[in-house]
């Protein structure tokens, strides 16, 4: 079967499995509640770990032996004999186990069911592995659908008709895996012949290869589930039940990488990927899917969990979001790991997950008590990323590939290499300065504005940035400074095999932002590391130069270019005189003083406050204050018309070294600016503005003065603009030179 046909059939079955699995999770969560779901999570983790530890060597070895040797009969006989032995031991142990270990909540019947599930799963997976090794993807793909569909039907009956609780769920699981086992054995067909003794030579070869594969798979499983016991220990079974929803959703995101690896492995075993082109192409496709899936989880995860699951499980969203970066990295690396596994399971496939598991256990023990479920999610991301980095670096060295081969093609059979080149300006904020500078420099402007909470905003913006960098592969990057954005750009520069110029345009708040507490040390390490990759740092005024010089020696002072707002007609319907307060509702803007000044201006001018009203100031939409109107969000054209018709513009800040964009916009439209009296603003506007203190009386007096001296201020402002424009032209030329080096 071709890889495309195999992947298509597996994708179809995986889609059904995802839908049915999620439906099953809904049924279980609603039927058992958080504590019961936590108990089931402990049973599932223990059963799966036991099956992997004792039987995954047979699973991996069967796939390898069936693909290379084709001796199905001996493999089936060995599987049934080993499974019978393990099953008998498990059932015997279940008779004395109740009350012991992490499953102490189970009674004798529960332990017997868990033992039966463990034994049946071991044999079923080993038989299914034979089908995989024979590359019979249609049969292979149908078995998970049968299992999950049967499990879902049994669970629904057990919980919502018979109301038998956890025991009923385990019974449904036992029936589903038993049916899947029977169908698997029938599917093997001719190889199913009873044997009184094992095929020892075949068993030895199977164990030789499968032992390494089993150890690798067991460690990778622990990479995803080792924190389950720690969450239960530190936070209790109810919180574990909530966390298990995040774990299951994370597993669904990893479903496509797992399916792709399943399809790829027989091709590797059959020698159909000698040039690595197939592996790399699949890995890049999986990376793209993982990015899309992670973005969808960030956007849709919270409403989906809230709509489909009881309210007690709402806390599953946060740990899931913390896991997403690690899941993206893991999906990509898992394909490379599959390629290595198909080459005989070299030592890297064992020691890499072992290192990551140790790191995860240590991090989980430290972070779960401190951060709760979010700490477990963060530990998962760090561990997954560590494993992915080790595997990817090893693969890159082993095949002689560079980063462009891995991420954008170029190996034999991987398609044409995308030529690196071009310049981009990256920004996560709506800033007229970025647009103006990008236009004057002739670089491609790439903007990402996400108006959500900080986790969602930074997560989605990071995924968008990675996509832009991998797709465009620029040789020159300009960016408006955001901490994570610069970290990503610095990582791209260091990973690229071609030279990359990096220019960072820094603004007051972002440049001076600091983090204290447990994350302070990591924040400053990453901040210094990322700025060491910067070839040229840019600030808007001399007051910010010392802060930038402490991070990078290459500094340029460049004030905002005056924006080109084009011909603007004043708005229709604004008959009374008014001034505009350009507001972003940031902490450095003296909004309350402006509201008080508006009351003092009653009868002279009205104050119009622009800017999107944030949720915490939603009361302003009802216009509760005298002589001030809040416009909320307006388009760029509406804003320009409103500002052009104003008697003056207020550009106020409590930051000493902040040059307000509202002042530039007022100058561009020929409107007198009223600005805070700071050294930076005096140096820029000179005699072309009215300077005030951030107090109601001073602001009101400044507005009246600006309206009275309008003609004089406009004449002064025109002369100042000529001088500033010459400085800007010189600065843009220096910036262009820094970009071209």
C-alpha positions as CSV (number, residue, x, y, z in Angstrom):
1,X,0.0,0.0,0.0
2,X,1.3,3.5,-0.9
3,X,2.2,5.9,2.0
4,X,-0.5,8.2,0.7
5,X,-3.2,5.5,0.7
6,X,-2.0,4.2,4.1
7,X,-2.1,7.7,5.6
8,X,-5.5,8.5,4.1
9,X,-7.1,5.3,5.6
10,X,-5.4,6.0,8.9
11,X,-6.5,9.6,8.9
12,X,-10.1,8.5,8.3
13,X,-10.0,6.0,11.1
14,X,-8.2,8.5,13.3
15,X,-10.9,11.1,12.7
16,X,-13.5,8.6,13.8
17,X,-11.4,7.5,16.8
18,X,-10.9,11.2,17.8
19,X,-14.7,11.9,17.6
20,X,-15.6,8.7,19.4
21,X,-12.9,9.1,22.0
22,X,-13.9,12.6,22.9
23,X,-17.5,11.5,23.1
24,X,-16.4,8.8,25.5
25,X,-14.5,11.3,27.6
26,X,-17.7,13.4,27.8
27,X,-19.7,10.4,28.9
28,X,-17.1,9.3,31.5
29,X,-16.6,12.9,32.9
30,X,-20.4,13.4,33.3
31,X,-20.9,9.9,34.8
32,X,-17.9,9.7,37.2
33,X,-17.2,13.3,38.1
34,X,-13.7,14.7,38.8
35,X,-12.8,12.2,41.5
36,X,-14.0,9.2,39.6
37,X,-12.3,10.4,36.5
38,X,-9.1,10.7,38.5
39,X,-9.5,7.1,39.7
40,X,-10.0,5.9,36.1
41,X,-6.9,7.9,35.1
42,X,-4.8,6.1,37.6
43,X,-6.1,2.7,36.5
44,X,-5.6,3.6,32.8
45,X,-2.0,4.9,33.4
46,X,-1.1,1.8,35.5
47,X,-2.6,-0.7,33.0
48,X,-0.9,1.1,30.0
49,X,2.4,1.4,31.8
50,X,2.3,-2.3,32.7
51,X,1.4,-3.3,29.2
52,X,4.3,-1.2,27.8
53,X,6.8,-2.4,30.3
54,X,6.1,-6.1,29.9
55,X,4.7,-6.3,26.4
56,X,5.9,-3.4,24.2
57,X,9.1,-5.3,23.3
58,X,6.8,-7.9,21.7
59,X,4.7,-5.3,20.0
60,X,7.8,-3.5,18.4
61,X,9.6,-6.7,17.7
62,X,6.5,-8.2,15.9
63,X,6.3,-5.2,13.7
64,X,9.9,-5.4,12.8
65,X,10.0,-9.2,12.3
66,X,6.8,-9.2,10.3
67,X,8.1,-6.5,8.0
68,X,11.5,-7.9,7.5
69,X,11.1,-11.7,7.9
70,X,7.4,-12.2,7.3
71,X,7.2,-15.2,9.6
72,X,3.6,-14.6,10.8
73,X,2.9,-18.0,12.2
74,X,5.8,-18.1,14.7
75,X,5.1,-14.5,15.8
76,X,1.4,-15.4,16.6
77,X,2.4,-18.5,18.5
78,X,5.0,-16.6,20.6
79,X,2.5,-13.8,21.2
80,X,-0.3,-16.2,22.5
81,X,2.1,-18.1,24.7
82,X,3.7,-15.0,26.3
83,X,0.3,-13.4,26.6
84,X,-1.2,-16.4,28.4
85,X,1.7,-16.5,30.8
86,X,1.5,-12.8,31.6
87,X,-2.3,-12.9,31.9
88,X,-2.2,-15.8,34.4
89,X,0.4,-14.0,36.5
90,X,-1.6,-10.7,36.4
91,X,-4.9,-12.5,37.5
92,X,-3.0,-14.3,40.3
93,X,-1.5,-11.0,41.5
94,X,-5.0,-9.3,41.4
95,X,-6.2,-11.8,44.0
96,X,-3.9,-10.4,46.6
97,X,-3.5,-6.8,45.4
98,X,-6.7,-5.0,46.7
99,X,-5.8,-2.2,49.2
100,X,-2.2,-1.9,48.0
101,X,-0.4,0.8,45.9
102,X,-1.9,3.7,43.9
103,X,-5.0,1.7,43.0
104,X,-6.0,1.0,46.7
105,X,-9.5,2.4,45.9
106,X,-10.3,-0.6,43.7
107,X,-12.1,-3.7,45.2
108,X,-11.3,-7.3,44.2
109,X,-13.6,-7.2,41.2
110,X,-11.9,-3.9,40.0
111,X,-8.5,-5.4,40.3
112,X,-9.5,-8.5,38.4
113,X,-11.0,-6.4,35.6
114,X,-7.8,-4.3,35.5
115,X,-5.7,-7.4,35.3
116,X,-7.8,-8.8,32.5
117,X,-7.7,-5.5,30.6
118,X,-3.9,-5.5,31.0
119,X,-3.4,-9.0,29.6
120,X,-5.9,-8.6,26.7
121,X,-4.4,-5.3,25.7
122,X,-0.9,-6.8,25.6
123,X,-1.9,-9.6,23.3
124,X,-4.2,-7.4,21.1
125,X,-1.5,-4.8,20.6
126,X,1.1,-7.5,19.8
127,X,-1.3,-9.0,17.2
128,X,-2.1,-5.6,15.7
129,X,1.7,-5.0,15.4
130,X,1.9,-8.1,13.1
131,X,-0.7,-6.6,10.9
132,X,1.2,-3.3,10.8
133,X,4.4,-5.0,9.9
134,X,2.7,-6.7,7.0
135,X,1.6,-3.2,5.8
136,X,-2.1,-4.1,5.9
137,X,-3.1,-0.6,6.8
138,X,-6.9,-1.0,6.1
139,X,-7.2,-3.7,8.7
140,X,-4.8,-2.0,11.0
141,X,-6.8,1.3,10.9
142,X,-10.2,-0.4,11.5
143,X,-9.2,-2.0,14.9
144,X,-9.0,1.3,17.0
145,X,-12.4,2.3,15.6
146,X,-13.9,-1.0,16.7
147,X,-12.4,-0.7,20.1
148,X,-13.4,2.9,20.8
149,X,-16.9,2.5,19.4
150,X,-17.5,-0.6,21.6
151,X,-16.0,1.1,24.6
152,X,-18.2,4.2,24.1
153,X,-21.4,2.1,23.8
154,X,-20.5,0.1,26.9
155,X,-19.6,3.1,28.9
156,X,-22.8,4.9,28.1
157,X,-24.9,1.9,29.2
158,X,-22.8,1.4,32.3
159,X,-22.9,4.9,33.5
160,X,-26.2,6.3,32.3
161,X,-28.5,3.3,32.2
162,X,-27.2,0.8,34.7
163,X,-25.3,3.4,36.8
164,X,-22.5,1.0,37.8
165,X,-19.8,3.6,38.2
166,X,-16.1,2.9,37.8
167,X,-16.7,-0.9,37.8
168,X,-19.1,-0.5,34.9
169,X,-16.5,1.5,33.0
170,X,-13.9,-1.1,33.5
171,X,-16.3,-3.8,32.4
172,X,-17.0,-1.9,29.2
173,X,-13.3,-1.5,28.6
174,X,-12.7,-5.2,29.2
175,X,-15.5,-6.1,26.7
176,X,-14.2,-3.7,24.1
177,X,-10.6,-4.9,24.2
178,X,-11.8,-8.5,24.2
179,X,-13.8,-8.0,21.0
180,X,-10.8,-6.1,19.4
181,X,-8.5,-9.0,20.4
182,X,-10.8,-11.6,18.8
183,X,-11.1,-9.5,15.5
184,X,-7.3,-9.0,15.5
185,X,-6.7,-12.7,15.7
186,X,-9.2,-13.4,13.0
187,X,-7.6,-10.7,10.9
188,X,-4.2,-12.4,11.1
189,X,-5.9,-15.5,9.6
190,X,-3.5,-18.1,8.4
191,X,-0.9,-17.4,11.0
192,X,-3.3,-18.4,13.8
193,X,-2.2,-21.9,14.8
194,X,-1.9,-23.2,18.3
195,X,1.7,-23.9,19.5
196,X,2.8,-25.9,22.5
197,X,6.2,-24.3,22.6
198,X,7.7,-21.0,21.5
199,X,9.8,-20.4,18.4
200,X,12.9,-19.6,20.4
201,X,15.2,-18.3,17.6
202,X,12.5,-16.0,16.4
203,X,11.6,-14.9,19.9
204,X,15.3,-14.1,20.5
205,X,15.5,-11.9,17.3
206,X,12.2,-10.3,18.2
207,X,13.4,-9.5,21.7
208,X,16.7,-8.2,20.4
209,X,15.0,-5.5,18.3
210,X,11.8,-5.2,20.2
211,X,13.6,-4.8,23.6
212,X,15.1,-1.5,22.5
213,X,11.9,-0.4,20.9
214,X,9.9,-1.4,24.0
215,X,12.2,0.5,26.3
216,X,11.9,3.5,24.1
217,X,8.1,3.4,23.9
218,X,7.8,2.9,27.6
219,X,10.0,5.9,28.3
220,X,8.1,8.0,25.8
221,X,4.8,7.0,27.6
222,X,6.3,8.0,30.9
223,X,7.2,11.3,29.3
224,X,3.5,12.0,28.9
225,X,2.1,10.2,32.0
226,X,4.7,10.2,34.7
227,X,3.2,13.2,36.3
228,X,-0.2,11.6,36.8
229,X,0.8,10.0,40.1
230,X,2.4,13.2,41.2
231,X,-0.7,15.3,40.5
232,X,-2.8,12.8,42.4
233,X,-0.3,12.8,45.3
234,X,0.0,16.6,45.6
235,X,-3.4,17.8,44.5
236,X,-5.8,14.9,45.1
237,X,-7.9,12.6,42.9
238,X,-10.5,15.3,42.0
239,X,-7.8,17.6,40.6
240,X,-6.2,14.6,38.8
241,X,-9.6,14.0,37.1
242,X,-9.5,17.5,35.8
243,X,-5.9,17.1,34.7
244,X,-6.7,13.8,32.9
245,X,-9.0,15.8,30.5
246,X,-6.0,17.9,29.5
247,X,-3.9,14.8,29.1
248,X,-6.5,13.1,26.9
249,X,-6.9,16.3,24.7
250,X,-3.1,16.5,24.4
251,X,-3.1,12.8,23.3
252,X,-5.7,13.7,20.6
253,X,-3.4,16.5,19.3
254,X,-0.6,13.9,19.1
255,X,-2.8,11.5,17.3
256,X,-1.8,12.6,13.8
257,X,2.0,12.4,14.5
258,X,1.4,8.9,15.9
259,X,-0.6,7.8,12.9
260,X,2.0,9.3,10.5
261,X,4.7,7.4,12.4
262,X,2.7,4.2,12.1
263,X,2.4,4.6,8.4
264,X,6.1,5.6,8.0
265,X,7.6,2.7,10.0
266,X,6.8,-0.1,7.5
267,X,8.2,2.1,4.7
268,X,11.5,2.5,6.6
269,X,11.7,-1.1,7.4
270,X,11.1,-2.0,3.8
271,X,14.0,0.3,2.6
272,X,11.6,2.8,0.9
273,X,13.1,6.0,2.6
274,X,16.8,5.7,1.9
275,X,17.2,9.4,1.1
276,X,15.2,10.6,4.2
277,X,13.0,12.6,1.9
278,X,9.8,10.8,3.0
279,X,10.6,11.1,6.7
280,X,11.3,14.8,6.4
281,X,8.3,15.6,4.3
282,X,6.1,13.8,6.8
283,X,7.8,15.6,9.7
284,X,7.2,19.0,8.2
285,X,3.5,18.2,7.4
286,X,3.1,17.0,11.0
287,X,4.7,20.2,12.2
288,X,2.3,22.3,10.2
289,X,-0.7,20.3,11.5
290,X,0.6,20.5,15.1
291,X,0.8,24.3,14.8
292,X,-2.8,24.5,13.4
293,X,-4.1,22.1,16.1
294,X,-2.4,24.0,18.9
295,X,-3.9,27.3,17.6
296,X,-7.3,25.7,17.4
297,X,-6.9,24.4,21.0
298,X,-6.0,27.8,22.3
299,X,-9.0,29.5,20.6
300,X,-11.6,26.8,21.0
301,X,-10.4,24.8,24.0
302,X,-12.0,26.8,26.7
303,X,-15.5,27.1,25.1
304,X,-15.5,23.5,24.1
305,X,-14.6,22.3,27.6
306,X,-17.2,24.5,29.1
307,X,-19.9,23.5,26.7
308,X,-19.3,19.7,26.6
309,X,-18.1,18.9,30.1
310,X,-19.4,19.6,33.6
311,X,-18.3,22.9,35.1
312,X,-15.9,21.0,37.5
313,X,-13.6,20.3,34.6
314,X,-13.2,23.9,33.4
315,X,-9.7,24.0,35.0
316,X,-8.4,21.5,32.3
317,X,-7.9,24.4,29.8
318,X,-4.9,26.1,31.5
319,X,-2.7,23.0,31.8
320,X,-3.6,22.1,28.2
321,X,-2.4,25.5,26.9
322,X,0.8,25.2,28.9
323,X,1.4,21.8,27.2
324,X,0.9,23.0,23.6
325,X,4.5,24.2,22.8
326,X,5.8,20.9,23.9
327,X,3.2,19.0,21.9
328,X,4.2,20.9,18.7
329,X,7.9,20.1,19.3
330,X,7.0,16.5,20.2
331,X,4.9,15.9,17.1
332,X,7.8,16.9,14.8
333,X,10.5,15.0,16.7
334,X,8.3,11.8,16.9
335,X,8.6,11.4,13.1
336,X,12.3,11.6,13.2
337,X,12.3,9.2,16.2
338,X,10.3,6.8,14.1
339,X,12.9,7.0,11.3
340,X,15.6,6.2,13.8
341,X,13.6,3.3,15.2
342,X,13.2,1.8,11.8
343,X,16.9,1.7,11.5
344,X,17.2,-0.7,14.4
345,X,16.5,1.4,17.5
346,X,19.9,3.0,18.1
347,X,20.7,4.0,21.7
348,X,19.5,7.6,21.2
349,X,15.8,6.4,21.1
350,X,16.3,5.1,24.7
351,X,18.6,7.6,26.5
352,X,16.9,10.7,25.0
353,X,13.4,10.0,26.5
354,X,15.1,8.7,29.7
355,X,16.8,12.1,30.2
356,X,13.5,13.9,29.5
357,X,11.6,11.7,31.9
358,X,14.0,12.4,34.7
359,X,13.7,16.2,33.9
360,X,9.9,15.9,33.9
361,X,9.7,14.1,37.2
362,X,12.0,16.6,38.9
363,X,10.2,19.6,37.4
364,X,6.8,18.2,38.3
365,X,7.8,17.6,41.9
366,X,8.8,21.2,42.1
367,X,6.2,22.9,40.0
368,X,3.0,21.0,40.8
369,X,3.0,22.1,44.5
370,X,3.8,25.7,43.5
371,X,1.6,26.2,40.4
372,X,-1.0,23.4,40.6
373,X,-2.1,21.9,37.3
374,X,-0.4,24.7,35.3
375,X,2.9,23.5,36.8
376,X,2.2,20.0,35.5
377,X,1.5,21.4,32.0
378,X,4.7,23.5,32.1
379,X,6.8,20.5,33.2
380,X,5.3,18.5,30.3
381,X,6.3,21.2,27.8
382,X,9.8,21.5,29.0
383,X,10.3,17.8,29.0
384,X,8.8,17.3,25.6
385,X,10.9,20.1,24.2
386,X,14.0,18.7,25.7
387,X,13.4,15.3,24.2
388,X,12.5,16.9,20.8
389,X,15.7,18.9,20.8
390,X,17.9,15.9,21.6
391,X,16.3,13.7,18.9
392,X,16.3,16.4,16.3
393,X,19.9,17.4,16.8
394,X,21.0,13.8,16.7
395,X,19.0,13.1,13.5
396,X,20.5,16.3,11.9
397,X,24.0,15.1,12.7
398,X,23.3,11.5,11.7
399,X,22.0,12.3,8.2
400,X,24.2,15.3,7.5
401,X,21.2,17.7,7.2
402,X,21.1,21.3,8.2
403,X,18.2,23.2,9.7
404,X,16.9,24.3,6.3
405,X,16.8,20.6,5.2
406,X,14.7,19.8,8.3
407,X,12.4,22.7,8.2
408,X,12.1,23.7,4.5
409,X,13.2,20.8,2.3
410,X,16.3,20.1,0.4
411,X,17.2,16.4,1.2
412,X,17.0,13.9,-1.6
413,X,13.4,13.2,-2.5
414,X,12.1,16.0,-0.3
415,X,11.2,18.4,-3.1
416,X,12.9,21.7,-4.2
417,X,14.7,23.8,-1.6
418,X,13.0,27.1,-0.8
419,X,15.5,29.9,-1.3
420,X,16.2,31.9,1.8
421,X,16.0,35.7,1.4
422,X,13.8,38.7,1.9
423,X,13.2,41.1,4.7
424,X,10.3,41.2,7.1
425,X,9.0,43.5,9.9
426,X,7.3,41.5,12.6
427,X,5.0,43.1,15.2
428,X,2.4,41.8,17.7
429,X,1.0,45.3,18.2
430,X,-1.0,47.8,16.2
431,X,1.6,50.6,15.8
432,X,1.7,53.3,13.2
433,X,5.5,53.6,13.8
434,X,6.0,50.0,12.6
435,X,3.9,50.6,9.5
436,X,5.7,53.8,8.7
437,X,9.2,52.4,9.1
438,X,8.4,49.2,7.2
439,X,7.1,51.3,4.3
440,X,10.1,53.6,4.2
441,X,12.5,50.7,4.5
442,X,10.7,48.6,1.8
443,X,10.4,45.5,4.0
444,X,7.4,43.2,4.1
445,X,5.2,44.1,7.1
446,X,3.8,41.0,9.0
447,X,1.4,41.9,11.8
448,X,-0.4,39.8,14.3
449,X,-3.0,41.4,16.5
450,X,-4.8,39.0,19.0
451,X,-7.0,40.7,21.5
452,X,-7.3,37.9,24.1
453,X,-5.9,37.0,27.4
454,X,-2.1,36.9,27.9
455,X,-1.8,33.1,27.6
456,X,-3.9,32.9,24.4
457,X,-2.3,36.1,22.9
458,X,1.3,35.0,23.4
459,X,0.6,31.4,22.5
460,X,-1.1,32.2,19.2
461,X,1.3,35.0,18.4
462,X,4.3,32.7,18.9
463,X,2.8,30.0,16.6
464,X,2.1,32.7,14.0
465,X,5.7,33.9,14.2
466,X,7.1,30.5,13.8
467,X,5.0,30.0,10.7
468,X,6.1,33.3,9.2
469,X,9.7,32.6,9.8
470,X,9.6,29.0,8.4
471,X,7.6,30.0,5.4
472,X,9.5,33.2,4.4
473,X,13.0,32.2,5.7
474,X,14.1,35.9,5.8
475,X,17.7,37.1,5.8
476,X,16.8,40.3,7.6
477,X,14.3,40.8,10.4
478,X,13.1,44.0,11.9
479,X,10.7,43.7,14.8
480,X,8.8,45.9,17.3
481,X,10.1,44.6,20.6
482,X,8.1,42.0,22.5
483,X,9.9,39.7,24.9
484,X,8.8,36.4,23.3
485,X,8.9,37.7,19.8
486,X,12.6,38.6,20.1
487,X,13.4,35.2,21.8
488,X,11.9,33.5,18.7
489,X,13.7,35.7,16.3
490,X,17.0,35.2,18.1
491,X,16.5,31.4,18.0
492,X,15.7,31.6,14.3
493,X,18.9,33.6,13.7
494,X,21.1,31.2,15.6
495,X,19.5,28.1,13.9
496,X,19.7,29.4,10.3
497,X,22.6,28.3,8.2
498,X,22.6,31.6,6.3
499,X,23.5,35.0,7.9
500,X,20.5,36.9,9.3
501,X,20.4,40.6,10.3
502,X,18.3,41.3,13.3
503,X,17.0,44.9,14.1
504,X,15.0,45.4,17.2
505,X,12.8,48.6,17.6
506,X,12.4,49.1,21.4
507,X,9.6,51.0,23.1
508,X,9.6,52.4,26.6
509,X,7.3,50.0,28.4
510,X,8.6,46.8,26.8
511,X,12.3,47.8,27.1
512,X,12.0,48.6,30.8
513,X,9.7,45.8,31.7
514,X,11.0,43.4,34.4
515,X,9.7,40.2,36.1
516,X,10.2,39.4,39.7
517,X,9.5,36.3,41.7
518,X,10.2,32.7,40.7
519,X,10.3,33.6,36.9
520,X,12.6,36.6,37.3
521,X,15.8,34.8,36.8
522,X,14.7,33.0,33.7
523,X,13.2,36.2,32.2
524,X,16.5,38.1,32.5
525,X,18.6,35.1,31.2
526,X,16.4,34.9,28.1
527,X,16.2,38.7,27.7
528,X,20.0,39.1,27.7
529,X,20.4,36.0,25.5
530,X,18.0,37.3,22.9
531,X,19.5,40.8,22.8
532,X,23.0,39.4,22.2
533,X,21.6,38.3,18.8
534,X,20.5,41.9,17.9
535,X,22.7,43.6,15.3
536,X,21.0,47.0,15.8
537,X,18.8,48.3,18.5
538,X,16.6,51.3,18.0
539,X,14.9,53.6,20.5
540,X,12.8,56.7,20.0
541,X,14.7,59.2,22.1
542,X,18.0,59.7,23.9
543,X,16.5,59.0,27.3
544,X,16.0,55.3,26.4
545,X,19.6,54.8,25.0
546,X,21.1,53.8,28.4
547,X,18.5,51.1,29.0
548,X,19.2,49.7,25.5
549,X,23.0,50.1,25.7
550,X,22.9,47.8,28.8
551,X,21.6,45.0,26.5
552,X,23.3,45.6,23.2
553,X,26.2,47.9,22.2
554,X,24.7,48.8,18.8
555,X,22.1,51.6,19.3
556,X,20.3,54.1,17.1
557,X,18.0,56.9,18.2
558,X,15.2,57.4,15.7
559,X,12.0,59.3,16.5
560,X,8.7,58.2,15.0
561,X,8.3,59.2,11.3
562,X,5.4,61.6,10.8
563,X,2.6,59.4,9.5
564,X,1.1,60.0,6.1
565,X,-2.6,60.3,6.9
566,X,-3.5,61.7,3.5
567,X,-6.1,64.4,2.8
568,X,-8.7,64.2,5.7
569,X,-12.0,66.0,5.9
570,X,-13.3,66.9,9.4
571,X,-16.2,64.8,10.6
572,X,-19.8,65.8,9.8
573,X,-21.9,66.5,12.8
574,X,-19.2,67.8,15.1
575,X,-20.5,71.4,15.4
576,X,-19.1,72.3,18.9
577,X,-15.4,72.9,19.6
578,X,-13.7,69.9,21.0
579,X,-10.3,68.5,21.8
580,X,-9.2,64.9,21.3
581,X,-7.5,62.8,24.0
582,X,-5.8,59.9,22.3
583,X,-6.0,57.1,24.8
584,X,-5.0,53.5,24.9
585,X,-6.1,53.1,28.6
586,X,-2.5,52.2,29.5
587,X,-1.3,52.7,33.1
588,X,0.9,55.7,32.1
589,X,-2.0,57.7,30.7
590,X,-3.6,60.1,33.3
591,X,-7.2,59.3,32.4
592,X,-8.8,60.4,35.7
593,X,-7.1,63.8,35.5
594,X,-8.4,64.3,31.9
595,X,-11.9,63.4,33.1
596,X,-11.6,66.0,35.8
597,X,-10.2,68.6,33.3
598,X,-13.2,68.0,31.1
599,X,-15.5,69.2,33.9
600,X,-13.4,72.4,34.2
601,X,-13.7,72.9,30.4
602,X,-17.5,72.7,30.3
603,X,-18.8,75.6,28.3
604,X,-15.5,76.1,26.4
605,X,-14.6,72.8,24.7
606,X,-15.8,69.2,24.9
607,X,-13.2,66.4,25.4
608,X,-13.5,63.4,23.0
609,X,-11.6,60.3,24.3
610,X,-10.7,57.8,21.6
611,X,-9.5,54.2,21.9
612,X,-11.0,50.8,22.5
613,X,-12.5,50.6,26.0
614,X,-11.1,47.7,27.9
615,X,-13.3,45.3,29.8
616,X,-12.3,46.6,33.2
617,X,-13.6,50.1,32.2
618,X,-16.8,49.0,30.5
619,X,-18.7,51.5,32.6
620,X,-17.3,54.3,30.3
621,X,-19.5,53.1,27.4
622,X,-22.5,54.6,29.2
623,X,-20.8,58.0,29.1
624,X,-21.0,58.6,32.9
625,X,-18.9,61.8,33.1
626,X,-19.7,65.3,32.2
627,X,-18.3,67.0,29.1
628,X,-16.3,64.0,27.9
629,X,-17.4,61.5,25.2
630,X,-15.8,58.1,24.9
631,X,-15.8,56.9,21.3
632,X,-14.6,53.3,22.0
633,X,-13.0,51.7,18.9
634,X,-13.0,53.7,15.6
635,X,-11.4,52.9,12.3
636,X,-8.2,54.6,11.2
637,X,-10.2,56.9,8.8
638,X,-12.7,57.8,11.4
639,X,-9.9,58.6,13.9
640,X,-8.1,60.8,11.4
641,X,-11.3,62.8,10.6
642,X,-12.0,63.2,14.3
643,X,-8.5,64.4,15.0
644,X,-8.4,66.7,12.0
645,X,-11.4,68.6,13.2
646,X,-10.2,69.1,16.8
647,X,-9.0,72.4,18.3
648,X,-6.1,70.5,19.9
649,X,-4.9,67.0,20.7
650,X,-4.0,65.7,24.2
651,X,-0.9,63.4,24.3
652,X,-0.2,62.8,28.0
653,X,1.9,60.3,29.8
654,X,3.5,59.7,33.2
655,X,6.6,58.1,31.6
656,X,9.6,60.4,31.4
657,X,11.0,59.0,28.2
658,X,7.9,58.2,26.2
659,X,7.2,60.0,22.9
660,X,3.4,59.7,22.4
661,X,2.3,58.8,18.9
662,X,-0.7,61.1,19.4
663,X,1.7,64.0,19.2
664,X,3.1,62.9,15.8
665,X,-0.4,62.3,14.5
666,X,-1.5,65.8,15.6
667,X,1.5,67.4,13.8
668,X,0.8,65.4,10.6
669,X,-2.8,66.7,10.6
670,X,-2.0,70.3,11.6
671,X,-3.6,70.2,15.0
672,X,-1.8,71.8,18.0
673,X,-0.6,69.2,20.5
674,X,-0.9,69.6,24.2
675,X,1.7,67.3,25.8
676,X,3.1,66.4,29.2
677,X,6.0,68.5,30.3
678,X,8.9,66.0,30.1
679,X,12.4,66.5,28.9
680,X,11.9,64.1,26.0
681,X,8.7,65.8,24.8
682,X,10.2,69.3,25.2
683,X,13.3,68.3,23.1
684,X,11.1,66.9,20.4
685,X,8.3,69.5,20.1
686,X,10.3,72.6,21.2
687,X,8.0,75.6,20.7
688,X,5.4,73.8,18.6
689,X,3.3,72.5,21.5
690,X,1.7,73.5,24.8
691,X,3.4,71.7,27.8
692,X,1.3,70.8,30.9
693,X,1.5,68.9,34.1
694,X,-0.6,65.8,34.6
695,X,-3.2,67.6,36.7
696,X,-6.8,68.6,35.9
697,X,-6.2,72.3,36.3
698,X,-3.0,72.3,34.2
699,X,-4.6,70.2,31.4
700,X,-7.6,72.5,31.2
701,X,-5.4,75.6,31.1
702,X,-3.3,74.0,28.4
703,X,-6.3,73.2,26.2
704,X,-7.6,76.8,26.5
705,X,-4.1,78.1,25.6
706,X,-3.8,75.8,22.6
707,X,-7.2,76.9,21.3
708,X,-6.3,80.6,21.8
709,X,-2.8,80.4,20.3
710,X,-3.7,78.0,17.5
711,X,-2.3,79.9,14.6
712,X,1.0,80.7,16.3
713,X,1.4,77.1,17.4
714,X,0.8,75.8,13.9
715,X,3.5,78.2,12.5
716,X,6.0,77.1,15.1
717,X,5.0,73.5,14.6
718,X,5.7,73.7,10.9
719,X,9.3,75.0,11.5
720,X,9.9,72.2,14.1
721,X,8.6,69.6,11.7
722,X,11.2,70.6,9.1
723,X,14.0,70.0,11.6
724,X,12.5,66.7,12.9
725,X,11.9,65.5,9.4
726,X,15.6,66.0,8.5
727,X,16.6,64.0,11.6
728,X,14.2,61.2,10.7
729,X,15.5,61.0,7.1
730,X,19.0,60.7,8.5
731,X,18.0,58.1,11.0
732,X,16.0,56.0,8.5
733,X,19.1,56.0,6.2
734,X,21.2,54.8,9.1
735,X,18.7,52.1,9.9
736,X,18.6,51.0,6.2
737,X,22.4,50.8,6.3
738,X,22.3,48.7,9.4
739,X,19.9,46.3,7.8
740,X,22.0,46.0,4.6
741,X,25.3,45.1,6.2
